[in-house]
Amino acid sequence: MRFINSPPPAKAAVQELNFTIRGDARGSLIALENGREVPFEVKRVYYIFGTQEGVARGFHAHRNLKQVLIAVSGKVRIHCELQGRTEDIWLDSPDRGLYIEGLVWREMHDFTPDCVLMVLASDYYDEADYVRDYEEFNREQA
Ligand code: TYD
């Protein structure tokens, strides 16, 4: 059974988002606002780019952080795991996003050389919110 877009259990959720493109003859624009397109108040933005061929990143879960991932350029495959189920989602367009809340194991694979992966986050960087050990992740979500 897919868990993407399904009603979330109490502690974690993964949801695909589609953003409205405001296009005209000049090109395209997407606007993201707190509490509207982004379902939380954004406190931090970071972006991953220039990823070397064959490199995978992530390999962690967050205890409380909410994030929206957007490939504003290029493509990347996001691997998520929740309650023993896995999903792989390609982020391949700036009008698509992936909302991840709570204790979801996430990995980022197959970055194209032009990929710029922008992440909007609900809180400041806090190493204490990370679960980087897979066994620990399984214990905490049990
Ligand atoms: P890291 O957690 O390894 O990135 P990923 O999980 O995406 O592979 O982060 C790389 C480095 O950047 C690490 O030293 C922590 C630092 N960092 C910050 O200082 N602030 C941030 O918001 C993030 C995401 C990372």
Backbone and ligand atoms as CSV (ligand in chain L), in Angstrom:
chain,resi,resn,atom,element,x,y,z
A,1,MET,N,N,0.839,-1.199,0.000
A,1,MET,CA,C,0.000,0.000,0.000
A,1,MET,C,C,0.874,1.250,0.000
A,2,ARG,N,N,0.517,2.218,-0.813
A,2,ARG,CA,C,1.287,3.449,-0.838
A,2,ARG,C,C,1.015,4.247,0.434
A,3,PHE,N,N,2.025,4.934,0.947
A,3,PHE,CA,C,1.749,5.838,2.061
A,3,PHE,C,C,1.793,7.286,1.618
A,4,ILE,N,N,2.344,7.563,0.411
A,4,ILE,CA,C,2.325,8.923,-0.106
A,4,ILE,C,C,0.874,9.388,-0.218
A,5,ASN,N,N,0.607,10.566,0.265
A,5,ASN,CA,C,-0.708,11.207,0.147
A,5,ASN,C,C,-1.812,10.528,0.953
A,6,SER,N,N,-1.481,9.474,1.692
A,6,SER,CA,C,-2.527,8.832,2.486
A,6,SER,C,C,-2.645,9.570,3.814
A,7,PRO,N,N,-3.779,9.420,4.508
A,7,PRO,CA,C,-3.930,10.125,5.774
A,7,PRO,C,C,-2.779,9.758,6.701
A,8,PRO,N,N,-2.130,10.732,7.249
A,8,PRO,CA,C,-0.936,10.431,8.020
A,8,PRO,C,C,-1.249,9.776,9.360
A,9,PRO,N,N,-0.383,8.869,9.791
A,9,PRO,CA,C,-0.450,8.461,11.186
A,9,PRO,C,C,-0.025,9.650,12.043
A,10,ALA,N,N,-0.155,9.516,13.331
A,10,ALA,CA,C,0.023,10.671,14.206
A,10,ALA,C,C,1.374,11.349,14.043
A,11,LYS,N,N,2.420,10.552,13.827
A,11,LYS,CA,C,3.752,11.119,13.978
A,11,LYS,C,C,4.440,11.527,12.690
A,12,ALA,N,N,3.949,11.074,11.532
A,12,ALA,CA,C,4.722,11.312,10.323
A,12,ALA,C,C,3.834,11.334,9.091
A,13,ALA,N,N,4.278,12.061,8.066
A,13,ALA,CA,C,3.504,12.155,6.831
A,13,ALA,C,C,4.422,12.490,5.666
A,14,VAL,N,N,4.034,12.013,4.480
A,14,VAL,CA,C,4.714,12.384,3.241
A,14,VAL,C,C,3.620,12.732,2.238
A,15,GLN,N,N,3.727,13.875,1.621
A,15,GLN,CA,C,2.665,14.318,0.715
A,15,GLN,C,C,3.261,15.037,-0.495
A,16,GLU,N,N,2.745,14.685,-1.675
A,16,GLU,CA,C,3.154,15.401,-2.880
A,16,GLU,C,C,2.401,16.711,-2.965
A,17,LEU,N,N,3.101,17.766,-3.368
A,17,LEU,CA,C,2.482,19.079,-3.524
A,17,LEU,C,C,2.624,19.520,-4.973
A,18,ASN,N,N,1.608,20.197,-5.480
A,18,ASN,CA,C,1.674,20.789,-6.827
A,18,ASN,C,C,1.422,22.282,-6.689
A,19,PHE,N,N,2.348,23.071,-7.198
A,19,PHE,CA,C,2.259,24.522,-7.050
A,19,PHE,C,C,1.716,25.148,-8.328
A,20,THR,N,N,0.972,26.224,-8.141
A,20,THR,CA,C,0.426,26.950,-9.290
A,20,THR,C,C,1.536,27.740,-9.988
A,21,ILE,N,N,1.627,27.552,-11.301
A,21,ILE,CA,C,2.598,28.322,-12.084
A,21,ILE,C,C,1.903,29.578,-12.593
A,22,ARG,N,N,2.476,30.718,-12.265
A,22,ARG,CA,C,1.936,31.990,-12.755
A,22,ARG,C,C,2.766,32.384,-13.964
A,23,GLY,N,N,2.295,31.932,-15.124
A,23,GLY,CA,C,3.074,32.158,-16.338
A,23,GLY,C,C,2.484,33.263,-17.186
A,24,ASP,N,N,3.311,33.894,-17.940
A,24,ASP,CA,C,2.845,34.807,-18.982
A,24,ASP,C,C,3.878,34.735,-20.103
A,25,ALA,N,N,3.790,35.657,-21.035
A,25,ALA,CA,C,4.651,35.587,-22.216
A,25,ALA,C,C,6.140,35.643,-21.858
A,26,ARG,N,N,6.435,36.161,-20.659
A,26,ARG,CA,C,7.845,36.308,-20.279
A,26,ARG,C,C,8.432,35.021,-19.713
A,27,GLY,N,N,7.540,34.141,-19.234
A,27,GLY,CA,C,8.033,32.925,-18.591
A,27,GLY,C,C,7.188,32.578,-17.392
A,28,SER,N,N,7.782,31.928,-16.396
A,28,SER,CA,C,7.006,31.359,-15.294
A,28,SER,C,C,7.473,31.874,-13.940
A,29,LEU,N,N,6.546,31.823,-12.985
A,29,LEU,CA,C,6.839,32.247,-11.618
A,29,LEU,C,C,5.998,31.393,-10.677
A,30,ILE,N,N,6.599,30.969,-9.586
A,30,ILE,CA,C,5.853,30.252,-8.540
A,30,ILE,C,C,6.081,30.989,-7.231
A,31,ALA,N,N,5.009,31.225,-6.496
A,31,ALA,CA,C,5.113,31.883,-5.192
A,31,ALA,C,C,4.707,30.894,-4.104
A,32,LEU,N,N,5.488,30.848,-3.037
A,32,LEU,CA,C,5.204,29.965,-1.900
A,32,LEU,C,C,5.052,30.822,-0.660
A,33,GLU,N,N,3.943,30.688,0.021
A,33,GLU,CA,C,3.691,31.503,1.207
A,33,GLU,C,C,3.483,30.610,2.430
A,34,ASN,N,N,3.939,31.123,3.565
A,34,ASN,CA,C,3.759,30.420,4.837
A,34,ASN,C,C,2.291,30.113,5.075
A,35,GLY,N,N,2.024,28.849,5.418
A,35,GLY,CA,C,0.659,28.487,5.796
A,35,GLY,C,C,-0.276,28.335,4.608
A,36,ARG,N,N,0.209,28.609,3.401
A,36,ARG,CA,C,-0.621,28.428,2.204
A,36,ARG,C,C,-0.010,27.286,1.402
A,37,GLU,N,N,0.802,27.586,0.419
A,37,GLU,CA,C,1.432,26.489,-0.335
A,37,GLU,C,C,2.351,25.651,0.570
A,38,VAL,N,N,2.950,26.316,1.548
A,38,VAL,CA,C,3.833,25.619,2.491
A,38,VAL,C,C,3.075,25.462,3.812
A,39,PRO,N,N,2.828,24.226,4.251
A,39,PRO,CA,C,1.937,24.028,5.409
A,39,PRO,C,C,2.599,24.236,6.765
A,40,PHE,N,N,3.482,25.222,6.859
A,40,PHE,CA,C,4.092,25.574,8.146
A,40,PHE,C,C,4.773,26.920,7.959
A,41,GLU,N,N,5.294,27.455,9.044
A,41,GLU,CA,C,6.037,28.708,8.964
A,41,GLU,C,C,7.502,28.404,8.674
A,42,VAL,N,N,8.002,28.931,7.589
A,42,VAL,CA,C,9.380,28.625,7.170
A,42,VAL,C,C,10.363,29.419,8.029
A,43,LYS,N,N,11.304,28.686,8.657
A,43,LYS,CA,C,12.347,29.362,9.432
A,43,LYS,C,C,13.708,29.249,8.767
A,44,ARG,N,N,13.820,28.325,7.819
A,44,ARG,CA,C,15.150,28.070,7.224
A,44,ARG,C,C,14.961,27.589,5.803
A,45,VAL,N,N,15.836,28.037,4.934
A,45,VAL,CA,C,15.882,27.555,3.557
A,45,VAL,C,C,17.319,27.134,3.277
A,46,TYR,N,N,17.492,25.947,2.717
A,46,TYR,CA,C,18.824,25.589,2.237
A,46,TYR,C,C,18.678,24.896,0.896
A,47,TYR,N,N,19.765,24.874,0.133
A,47,TYR,CA,C,19.685,24.195,-1.153
A,47,TYR,C,C,20.965,23.434,-1.428
A,48,ILE,N,N,20.769,22.320,-2.091
A,48,ILE,CA,C,21.848,21.379,-2.396
A,48,ILE,C,C,22.073,21.448,-3.897
A,49,PHE,N,N,23.291,21.672,-4.310
A,49,PHE,CA,C,23.581,21.797,-5.741
A,49,PHE,C,C,25.018,21.359,-5.985
A,50,GLY,N,N,25.344,21.182,-7.244
A,50,GLY,CA,C,26.711,20.753,-7.584
A,50,GLY,C,C,27.013,19.368,-7.063
A,51,THR,N,N,25.985,18.547,-6.912
A,51,THR,CA,C,26.187,17.204,-6.354
A,51,THR,C,C,26.955,16.344,-7.359
A,52,GLN,N,N,27.985,15.703,-6.878
A,52,GLN,CA,C,28.839,14.902,-7.752
A,52,GLN,C,C,28.126,13.613,-8.179
A,53,GLU,N,N,28.496,13.127,-9.336
A,53,GLU,CA,C,27.878,11.922,-9.890
A,53,GLU,C,C,27.998,10.753,-8.904
A,54,GLY,N,N,26.911,10.020,-8.751
A,54,GLY,CA,C,26.931,8.829,-7.895
A,54,GLY,C,C,26.766,9.123,-6.412
A,55,VAL,N,N,26.706,10.398,-6.048
A,55,VAL,CA,C,26.582,10.749,-4.630
A,55,VAL,C,C,25.115,10.648,-4.193
A,56,ALA,N,N,24.901,10.041,-3.038
A,56,ALA,CA,C,23.581,10.034,-2.413
A,56,ALA,C,C,23.708,10.764,-1.076
A,57,ARG,N,N,22.650,11.447,-0.677
A,57,ARG,CA,C,22.698,12.237,0.561
A,57,ARG,C,C,21.515,11.874,1.451
A,58,GLY,N,N,21.477,12.525,2.586
A,58,GLY,CA,C,20.367,12.307,3.510
A,58,GLY,C,C,20.696,11.185,4.463
A,59,PHE,N,N,19.993,10.071,4.349
A,59,PHE,CA,C,20.187,8.908,5.227
A,59,PHE,C,C,19.936,9.304,6.682
A,60,HIS,N,N,18.802,9.916,6.899
A,60,HIS,CA,C,18.417,10.275,8.258
A,60,HIS,C,C,16.910,10.500,8.305
A,61,ALA,N,N,16.412,10.623,9.507
A,61,ALA,CA,C,15.038,11.066,9.740
A,61,ALA,C,C,15.115,12.260,10.682
A,62,HIS,N,N,13.997,12.982,10.779
A,62,HIS,CA,C,13.906,14.070,11.757
A,62,HIS,C,C,12.804,13.747,12.742
A,63,ARG,N,N,13.012,14.139,13.984
A,63,ARG,CA,C,11.993,13.862,15.005
A,63,ARG,C,C,10.821,14.823,14.882
A,64,ASN,N,N,11.088,16.084,14.691
A,64,ASN,CA,C,10.010,17.087,14.710
A,64,ASN,C,C,9.951,17.984,13.491
A,65,LEU,N,N,11.002,18.016,12.719
A,65,LEU,CA,C,11.084,18.986,11.625
A,65,LEU,C,C,10.066,18.713,10.529
A,66,LYS,N,N,9.503,19.775,9.976
A,66,LYS,CA,C,8.674,19.687,8.772
A,66,LYS,C,C,9.469,20.307,7.634
A,67,GLN,N,N,9.405,19.681,6.466
A,67,GLN,CA,C,10.170,20.172,5.325
A,67,GLN,C,C,9.353,20.083,4.046
A,68,VAL,N,N,9.632,20.989,3.107
A,68,VAL,CA,C,9.170,20.855,1.732
A,68,VAL,C,C,10.397,20.852,0.840
A,69,LEU,N,N,10.514,19.815,0.023
A,69,LEU,CA,C,11.643,19.673,-0.903
A,69,LEU,C,C,11.157,20.021,-2.307
A,70,ILE,N,N,11.951,20.814,-3.018
A,70,ILE,CA,C,11.593,21.214,-4.379
A,70,ILE,C,C,12.855,21.178,-5.239
A,71,ALA,N,N,12.797,20.439,-6.338
A,71,ALA,CA,C,13.907,20.499,-7.301
A,71,ALA,C,C,13.618,21.696,-8.209
A,72,VAL,N,N,14.197,22.835,-7.883
A,72,VAL,CA,C,13.929,24.032,-8.686
A,72,VAL,C,C,14.638,23.944,-10.038
A,73,SER,N,N,15.601,23.046,-10.128
A,73,SER,CA,C,16.258,22.757,-11.402
A,73,SER,C,C,16.662,21.287,-11.382
A,74,GLY,N,N,16.642,20.647,-12.546
A,74,GLY,CA,C,17.106,19.268,-12.637
A,74,GLY,C,C,16.181,18.277,-11.955
A,75,LYS,N,N,16.734,17.124,-11.635
A,75,LYS,CA,C,15.928,16.039,-11.075
A,75,LYS,C,C,16.678,15.345,-9.941
A,76,VAL,N,N,15.900,14.756,-9.037
A,76,VAL,CA,C,16.468,13.946,-7.957
A,76,VAL,C,C,15.406,12.945,-7.506
A,77,ARG,N,N,15.864,11.790,-7.097
A,77,ARG,CA,C,14.947,10.755,-6.587
A,77,ARG,C,C,15.002,10.764,-5.064
A,78,ILE,N,N,13.821,10.929,-4.461
A,78,ILE,CA,C,13.738,10.938,-3.000
A,78,ILE,C,C,13.195,9.585,-2.551
A,79,HIS,N,N,13.969,8.921,-1.728
A,79,HIS,CA,C,13.562,7.630,-1.171
A,79,HIS,C,C,13.100,7.870,0.263
A,80,CYS,N,N,11.850,7.465,0.547
A,80,CYS,CA,C,11.288,7.668,1.887
A,80,CYS,C,C,10.888,6.331,2.493
A,81,GLU,N,N,10.997,6.244,3.768
A,81,GLU,CA,C,10.555,5.038,4.469
A,81,GLU,C,C,9.804,5.426,5.730
A,82,LEU,N,N,8.643,4.783,5.878
A,82,LEU,CA,C,7.762,5.092,7.003
A,82,LEU,C,C,7.052,3.805,7.402
A,83,GLN,N,N,7.161,3.441,8.647
A,83,GLN,CA,C,6.469,2.254,9.172
A,83,GLN,C,C,6.719,1.017,8.302
A,84,GLY,N,N,7.948,0.821,7.886
A,84,GLY,CA,C,8.314,-0.385,7.141
A,84,GLY,C,C,7.970,-0.341,5.664
A,85,ARG,N,N,7.367,0.736,5.187
A,85,ARG,CA,C,7.022,0.849,3.775
A,85,ARG,C,C,7.932,1.888,3.127
A,86,THR,N,N,8.271,1.660,1.862
A,86,THR,CA,C,9.162,2.592,1.172
A,86,THR,C,C,8.473,3.162,-0.065
A,87,GLU,N,N,8.870,4.365,-0.441
A,87,GLU,CA,C,8.385,5.015,-1.652
A,87,GLU,C,C,9.547,5.783,-2.260
A,88,ASP,N,N,9.573,5.811,-3.578
A,88,ASP,CA,C,10.558,6.631,-4.277
A,88,ASP,C,C,9.806,7.643,-5.125
A,89,ILE,N,N,10.139,8.897,-4.955
A,89,ILE,CA,C,9.443,9.972,-5.666
A,89,ILE,C,C,10.484,10.776,-6.432
A,90,TRP,N,N,10.238,10.943,-7.732
A,90,TRP,CA,C,11.117,11.800,-8.528
A,90,TRP,C,C,10.639,13.233,-8.408
A,91,LEU,N,N,11.517,14.113,-7.961
A,91,LEU,CA,C,11.246,15.545,-8.040
A,91,LEU,C,C,11.940,16.023,-9.302
A,92,ASP,N,N,11.144,16.465,-10.271
A,92,ASP,CA,C,11.687,16.731,-11.596
A,92,ASP,C,C,11.126,17.991,-12.232
A,93,SER,N,N,10.480,18.816,-11.409
A,93,SER,CA,C,9.886,20.033,-11.956
A,93,SER,C,C,9.747,21.055,-10.830
A,94,PRO,N,N,9.982,22.336,-11.112
A,94,PRO,CA,C,9.877,23.343,-10.036
A,94,PRO,C,C,8.457,23.553,-9.530
A,95,ASP,N,N,7.470,22.995,-10.221
A,95,ASP,CA,C,6.095,23.135,-9.712
A,95,ASP,C,C,5.651,21.947,-8.864
A,96,ARG,N,N,6.600,21.087,-8.510
A,96,ARG,CA,C,6.266,19.956,-7.644
A,96,ARG,C,C,7.073,20.041,-6.356
A,97,GLY,N,N,6.454,19.602,-5.273
A,97,GLY,CA,C,7.163,19.591,-4.005
A,97,GLY,C,C,6.833,18.320,-3.247
A,98,LEU,N,N,7.661,18.029,-2.274
A,98,LEU,CA,C,7.393,16.885,-1.403
A,98,LEU,C,C,7.431,17.369,0.035
A,99,TYR,N,N,6.283,17.215,0.703
A,99,TYR,CA,C,6.172,17.606,2.113
A,99,TYR,C,C,6.495,16.387,2.970
A,100,ILE,N,N,7.398,16.560,3.883
A,100,ILE,CA,C,7.763,15.465,4.793
A,100,ILE,C,C,7.685,15.987,6.219
A,101,GLU,N,N,6.935,15.278,7.013
A,101,GLU,CA,C,6.746,15.685,8.414
A,101,GLU,C,C,7.093,14.525,9.325
A,102,GLY,N,N,7.885,14.798,10.305
A,102,GLY,CA,C,8.125,13.823,11.356
A,102,GLY,C,C,9.056,12.692,10.954
A,103,LEU,N,N,8.901,11.587,11.643
A,103,LEU,CA,C,9.902,10.525,11.615
A,103,LEU,C,C,9.796,9.676,10.351
A,104,VAL,N,N,10.349,10.213,9.263
A,104,VAL,CA,C,10.389,9.540,7.960
A,104,VAL,C,C,11.858,9.429,7.572
A,105,TRP,N,N,12.284,8.208,7.266
A,105,TRP,CA,C,13.666,8.036,6.785
A,105,TRP,C,C,13.738,8.557,5.360
A,106,ARG,N,N,14.707,9.406,5.060
A,106,ARG,CA,C,14.793,9.950,3.703
A,106,ARG,C,C,16.215,9.879,3.168
A,107,GLU,N,N,16.282,9.530,1.900
A,107,GLU,CA,C,17.550,9.498,1.174
A,107,GLU,C,C,17.346,10.217,-0.151
A,108,MET,N,N,18.399,10.844,-0.651
A,108,MET,CA,C,18.336,11.542,-1.938
A,108,MET,C,C,19.331,10.883,-2.880
A,109,HIS,N,N,18.830,10.423,-4.024
A,109,HIS,CA,C,19.647,9.669,-4.980
A,109,HIS,C,C,19.510,10.257,-6.379
A,110,ASP,N,N,20.450,9.872,-7.241
A,110,ASP,CA,C,20.354,10.141,-8.689
A,110,ASP,C,C,20.176,11.621,-9.013
A,111,PHE,N,N,20.902,12.459,-8.312
A,111,PHE,CA,C,20.898,13.894,-8.657
A,111,PHE,C,C,21.421,14.064,-10.072
A,112,THR,N,N,20.717,14.826,-10.899
A,112,THR,CA,C,21.307,15.210,-12.183
A,112,THR,C,C,22.315,16.340,-11.908
A,113,PRO,N,N,23.298,16.512,-12.787
A,113,PRO,CA,C,24.335,17.525,-12.518
A,113,PRO,C,C,23.771,18.938,-12.356
A,114,ASP,N,N,22.620,19.204,-12.999
A,114,ASP,CA,C,22.028,20.543,-12.915
A,114,ASP,C,C,21.027,20.667,-11.766
A,115,CYS,N,N,20.948,19.643,-10.924
A,115,CYS,CA,C,19.908,19.674,-9.881
A,115,CYS,C,C,20.223,20.712,-8.800
A,116,VAL,N,N,19.229,21.540,-8.521
A,116,VAL,CA,C,19.261,22.417,-7.348
A,116,VAL,C,C,18.065,22.004,-6.500
A,117,LEU,N,N,18.337,21.345,-5.398
A,117,LEU,CA,C,17.267,20.869,-4.518
A,117,LEU,C,C,17.114,21.865,-3.373
A,118,MET,N,N,16.003,22.581,-3.380
A,118,MET,CA,C,15.734,23.581,-2.351
A,118,MET,C,C,14.861,22.958,-1.267
A,119,VAL,N,N,15.226,23.221,-0.033
A,119,VAL,CA,C,14.472,22.666,1.096
A,119,VAL,C,C,14.003,23.814,1.991
A,120,LEU,N,N,12.696,23.859,2.228
A,120,LEU,CA,C,12.107,24.804,3.163
A,120,LEU,C,C,11.875,24.048,4.465
A,121,ALA,N,N,12.273,24.623,5.566
A,121,ALA,CA,C,12.203,23.880,6.832
A,121,ALA,C,C,11.501,24.709,7.894
A,122,SER,N,N,10.849,23.986,8.818
A,122,SER,CA,C,10.035,24.648,9.840
A,122,SER,C,C,10.856,25.112,11.031
A,123,ASP,N,N,12.137,24.759,11.042
A,123,ASP,CA,C,12.935,25.173,12.205
A,123,ASP,C,C,14.391,25.365,11.810
A,124,TYR,N,N,15.135,25.954,12.726
A,124,TYR,CA,C,16.557,26.165,12.514
A,124,TYR,C,C,17.282,24.823,12.541
A,125,TYR,N,N,18.486,24.824,12.034
A,125,TYR,CA,C,19.289,23.607,12.027
A,125,TYR,C,C,19.557,23.171,13.464
A,126,ASP,N,N,19.265,21.905,13.744
A,126,ASP,CA,C,19.441,21.390,15.105
A,126,ASP,C,C,19.817,19.919,15.004
A,127,GLU,N,N,21.068,19.640,15.255
A,127,GLU,CA,C,21.550,18.260,15.115
A,127,GLU,C,C,20.787,17.301,16.040
A,128,ALA,N,N,20.264,17.828,17.152
A,128,ALA,CA,C,19.539,16.963,18.101
A,128,ALA,C,C,18.225,16.440,17.521
A,129,ASP,N,N,17.735,17.078,16.458
A,129,ASP,CA,C,16.479,16.630,15.844
A,129,ASP,C,C,16.707,15.503,14.834
A,130,TYR,N,N,17.976,15.229,14.529
A,130,TYR,CA,C,18.301,14.205,13.529
A,130,TYR,C,C,18.332,12.814,14.145
A,131,VAL,N,N,17.840,11.832,13.393
A,131,VAL,CA,C,18.106,10.427,13.707
A,131,VAL,C,C,18.917,9.907,12.536
A,132,ARG,N,N,20.201,9.721,12.739
A,132,ARG,CA,C,21.069,9.337,11.625
A,132,ARG,C,C,21.340,7.833,11.591
A,133,ASP,N,N,20.974,7.169,12.673
A,133,ASP,CA,C,21.210,5.731,12.760
A,133,ASP,C,C,19.920,4.988,12.395
A,134,TYR,N,N,20.013,4.105,11.404
A,134,TYR,CA,C,18.814,3.434,10.888
A,134,TYR,C,C,18.141,2.555,11.944
A,135,GLU,N,N,18.964,1.889,12.745
A,135,GLU,CA,C,18.386,1.043,13.811
A,135,GLU,C,C,17.655,1.910,14.841
A,136,GLU,N,N,18.245,3.041,15.150
A,136,GLU,CA,C,17.606,3.970,16.080
A,136,GLU,C,C,16.278,4.484,15.507
A,137,PHE,N,N,16.276,4.773,14.196
A,137,PHE,CA,C,15.042,5.189,13.517
A,137,PHE,C,C,13.954,4.128,13.699
A,138,ASN,N,N,14.298,2.882,13.482
A,138,ASN,CA,C,13.312,1.803,13.627
A,138,ASN,C,C,12.817,1.683,15.067
A,139,ARG,N,N,13.721,1.891,16.016
A,139,ARG,CA,C,13.293,1.829,17.416
A,139,ARG,C,C,12.340,2.991,17.730
A,140,GLU,N,N,12.665,4.196,17.230
A,140,GLU,CA,C,11.872,5.370,17.602
A,140,GLU,C,C,10.497,5.385,16.958
A,141,GLN,N,N,10.359,4.743,15.779
A,141,GLN,CA,C,9.040,4.777,15.128
A,141,GLN,C,C,8.159,3.613,15.562
A,142,ALA,N,N,8.735,2.705,16.362
A,142,ALA,CA,C,7.948,1.544,16.789
A,142,ALA,C,C,6.842,1.959,17.753
L,1,TYD,P1,P,24.211,16.948,6.012
L,1,TYD,O1,O,23.286,16.767,7.155
L,1,TYD,O2,O,25.327,15.975,5.857
L,1,TYD,O3,O,23.391,16.989,4.659
L,1,TYD,P2,P,22.462,15.856,4.015
L,1,TYD,O4,O,21.743,15.195,5.142
L,1,TYD,O5,O,21.556,16.637,3.134
L,1,TYD,O6,O,23.304,14.909,3.258
L,1,TYD,O7,O,24.776,18.420,6.095
L,1,TYD,C1,C,26.020,18.806,5.540
L,1,TYD,C2,C,26.669,19.849,6.429
L,1,TYD,O8,O,25.917,21.066,6.422
L,1,TYD,C3,C,26.775,19.406,7.861
L,1,TYD,O9,O,28.046,19.835,8.330
L,1,TYD,C4,C,25.699,20.169,8.573
L,1,TYD,C5,C,25.568,21.426,7.755
L,1,TYD,N1,N,24.211,22.008,7.717
L,1,TYD,C6,C,23.977,23.234,8.276
L,1,TYD,O10,O,24.884,23.875,8.859
L,1,TYD,N2,N,22.734,23.778,8.213
L,1,TYD,C7,C,21.714,23.150,7.607
L,1,TYD,O11,O,20.580,23.680,7.545
L,1,TYD,C8,C,21.953,21.843,7.017
L,1,TYD,C9,C,20.835,21.083,6.339
L,1,TYD,C10,C,23.211,21.317,7.107
